[in-house]
Amino acid sequence: MVIRVTEPKGQDMRRKLVVGNWKMNGSRAANAELLAALKATGPWIAEVALCAPMPYLADVALSLQGDAMAWGAQDCSAFDSGAYTGEVSAAMLAEFGCRYVLNGHSERRAMHAEGDQLVADKAKAALAHRLTPIVCVGETLAEREAGQTDAVVKRQLSAVIHTLGHCISQIVVAYEPVWAIGTGKTASPEQAQAVHALLRAQLKAATEHAGDMKILYGGSVKADNAAALFAQADIDGGLIGGASLKAADFAAICRAAG
Ligand code: 13P
């Protein structure tokens, strides 16, 4: 099987980006059906990418050859190679033409004890192999109720800024309030915009390119709430979980970002 490795393009100045995070879902048959339906519906004005589970990446890469949709992984190791059983390095992903990789998704922070520094190190490894890290930040419900939202997301982003230095401009940030993930409770467009503006200001203090960087919103984005979220000044697209598994729903979200 020969997979064409395309050169990663630079960030496309605030063109909206919609990323499907399949999480640990799918099967070869279900993926083939979903991909066929999406390929038949696209392309969209927004850039679209799909983050599939590791064993399916080669299938997805092959299926998307020649299509405008990009693909990515849901995690990568902070290390290049060695005795790290079960890990997959950014170098390995790059070999297959991977474009994006999620780093620090809240499910990994919570269930795999990934701390801020490890997440930053993973993003650094991704960039070293010319993948675009999509670094996820977000507060839990308890943190929001305690008035700690700003401090939490700033702390999470700060570790990445310190680790990447001027390369921070090459990442995508995703704000995903933990209380909105898979719960049907979306942050209101105003709630999300407030945090996005805060993150943008933090990026501005670190890089002159902050205005061109993408900050995605994730957490119960659906076809019927996507347009209002994407209309906010600092929301540059979405990171979509459940709705990315249904072609019609995901396509509608991609259209809403156009
Ligand atoms: P849902 O869209 O299912 O809430 O998931 C969001 C998410 O975690 C995407 O990474």
Boltz pocket constraint, residues with backbone or C-beta under 6 A from the ligand:
constraints:
  - pocket:
      binder: B
      contacts: [[A, 21], [A, 105], [A, 176], [A, 180], [A, 181], [A, 182], [A, 183], [A, 184], [A, 218], [A, 219], [A, 220], [A, 221], [A, 239], [A, 240], [A, 241], [A, 242], [A, 243]]
      max_distance: 6.0
